[in-house]
Amino acid sequence: MEAKIIKIGNSKGIIIPAKFLKLIGLEEKVAIEIEDDKMIITAAKSKPREGWEEMLAEDVTKYGQPERLMPDFFEEENNSDWEW
């Protein structure tokens, strides 16, 4: 299918048939990427970190509590000599 590029304010756009949007589950927001010479349009994640807490809990159950990659240098600091 070909689509005509139209002027929309200071931008340009194309009209995507509703049937196409429904087929791939696109609703109100999309993510657009450029890869090589292609524009890739996918459904945007409304909550990009959704599921992270559950995945971390599974990993902790499976592998144990992870080590800190960097120590917390200020964990036992007094900070009384700091100027604010």
C-alpha positions in Angstrom: 0.0 0.0 0.0 1.2 3.5 -0.7 0.2 6.6 1.3 0.5 10.3 0.5 2.6 12.4 2.8 0.4 15.4 3.9 1.2 18.7 5.7 0.0 18.8 9.3 0.9 22.2 10.8 4.7 22.5 10.7 5.0 18.7 10.4 4.1 16.1 7.9 2.2 12.8 8.3 0.5 9.9 6.7 -2.9 8.5 7.3 -2.8 4.9 8.5 -6.0 2.9 7.8 -7.8 1.9 11.0 -7.9 -1.7 9.9 -4.1 -1.7 9.9 -3.9 -0.2 13.4 -6.4 -2.7 14.7 -4.5 -5.7 13.1 -1.4 -4.9 15.1 -3.0 -3.5 18.2 -1.9 0.1 18.0 -4.1 2.5 19.9 -3.2 6.0 21.0 0.6 6.1 21.3 3.3 4.6 19.2 7.1 4.3 19.3 8.9 5.3 16.2 12.4 4.1 15.3 14.6 4.4 12.3 16.6 1.3 11.4 18.7 1.5 8.2 16.4 3.1 5.7 13.2 1.9 7.4 10.8 3.6 9.8 9.5 1.1 12.4 6.3 1.9 14.2 5.3 -0.2 17.2 2.9 0.1 20.2 4.3 2.4 22.8 4.7 1.0 26.3 2.5 3.0 28.5 4.4 1.9 31.6 8.0 1.2 30.4 9.1 -0.4 33.8 6.0 -2.5 34.1 6.9 -6.0 35.4 10.4 -5.1 36.6 9.5 -5.6 40.3 8.2 -9.1 39.6 11.2 -10.0 37.5 13.6 -8.8 40.2 11.6 -10.8 42.9 11.9 -13.9 40.7 15.7 -13.4 40.2 16.2 -12.9 44.0 14.2 -16.1 44.7 16.3 -18.0 42.0 19.8 -16.5 42.6 19.7 -14.7 46.0 20.1 -11.0 46.8 22.5 -9.4 44.3 25.8 -7.8 45.4 26.1 -4.1 45.2 28.3 -3.1 42.2 29.4 0.0 44.1 29.6 0.5 47.8 27.5 3.2 49.3 30.3 5.6 50.3 27.9 7.8 52.4 26.3 5.0 54.3 28.2 5.7 57.5 29.1 9.4 56.9 28.4 12.0 59.6 27.8 14.8 57.1 27.9 17.4 60.0 30.9 19.2 58.4 29.0 19.7 55.1 27.9 23.2 54.1 24.4 23.5 52.7 
